[in-house]
Amino acid sequence: MRSRQRMFAAVMRLLLKCLRLGRRRRFRLVRQAEQLWRYGHLCLRSLLYNSFTNGDVVLDSLFEPVYWLVDHVTRWFGVVFVALVIGLTSSIVAIVYICLLPLILQTYTPAWICWHLAYGHWNLIMIVFHYYMAITTSPGHPPQAKNDLTGVSICRKCIAPKPARTHHCSICNRCVLKMDHHCPWLNNCVGHYNHRYFFSFCLFMTMGCIYCSISGWDMFRDAYAAIERMKLLEKERLQVAANQTYYQTPPPTFSFRQRAFHKSVVYLWVLCSSVALALGALTLWHAALITRGETSIERHINRKERQRLQKKGKVFRNPYSYGSWDNWKVFLGVDVPRHWLTRVLLPSPHLPHGTGLSWDLPPCVTEQRAPLLAI
């Protein structure tokens, strides 16, 4: 009897210990979960505790993996994009020389032939020159020796002083003077020393595509109608071949040369029209930025600064804008009237105003403005 009581007491003590251990373990898990919750809450508050934090900062943080993927894809596929531009442009030029030029020489008047030859070759030379200069010219970088470098801020990636209008390119992994953006179609950054080449390439490429689209509209309609007629005759030929008798002959078919000619004209018109719309919109966007004297990055910075000062009852003034007309003269490097011909309408490798490290008043500016951020 006593042995049973002792055994029962031992079992009960063991059960109580198990319950006590389970309760301690449960309390320990609750404490760990509470600590993790407090730590996460503290991290979230530390990230959001910033007077400059807004919806844009939160979106940038959420899309940081996407930005990382885009940067690496753009870095590795830049050569592919450049090859694509060269290949498509070369195909259009080949179609014009092989298919359209003989037709122009046979049907147009001598005056129109001279105009097409002169304008077409001038536009082609401007496109090739500015694209080559845009992809081979360095946009400009701050010097490695930082002794005499005047910086307005510190780059968080390079840990070095940044001059005014300088920004860090995550794709090139370097700071770029007067950075506008990284263009994958150039496999290069658009900055202080090649910004004019980039815009001129966009402008002349748009002009060339519009020229090809307008000039080839009638040819495109005839070629498209011929292709539809080819498809219809091909169906009739197959029907006749299926039900052929001794008294029926299949309709004539188009030759390979005729098919290639019509399809090439359709390809030329569709590609040129598409590029003219897309690249034309981009060119107008950059033209508006140049008119205001700012880059793509500065537009977002100036917009936020304008909103911040507007809340304080102040007016924002862009210190790098000298007026619409003078902004274009500074951008194109037009110092005297003859430069509109030698530097704008003809290929010119002249350097832009300034070094990109400091922004003194250019000599072509007619009216000096006070470099104030707000009044």
Secondary structure, DSSP 8 states (H G I E B T S, - for coil): -HHHHHHHHHHHHHHHHHHHHHHHHHHHHHHHHHHHHHHHHHHHHHHH--TT--HHHHHHHHTHHHHHHHHHHHHHHHHHHHHHHHHHHHHHHHHIIIIIHHHHHHHS-HHHHHHHHHHHHHHHHHHHHHHHHHHHS------S--SS---SEE-TTT-SEE-TT-EEETTTTEEETT--EEETTTTEEE-TTTHHHHHHHHHHHHHHHHHHHHHTHHHHHHHHHHHHHHHHHHHHHHHHHHT--TT--------HHHHHHHHHHHHHHHHHHHHHHHHHHHHHHHHHHHHHT--HHHHHHHHHHHHHHHHTT--B--TT---HHHHHHHHHT--STTHIIIIISS------SS-SS-----TT-SS-----SB-
